[in-house]
Amino acid sequence: MQAYCMKCRAKKEMKDLESVTLKNGRTATQGTCSSCGTKMFKIGKA
């Protein structure tokens, strides 16, 4: 799954994907950037 990396300033592929639920009940996906290892977050796709 792709998400925007704030450090690379580009859309990159996420690795180590993990589904999380936010406080308001929405689902999100959390992972790390495949290039630099920064934490990435995408709301709405689990």
Buried (B, 14 or more C-beta within 10 A) or exposed (E): EEBEBEEBEEEBEBEEBEEEEEEEEEEBBBBBBBEEEEEBEBEEEE
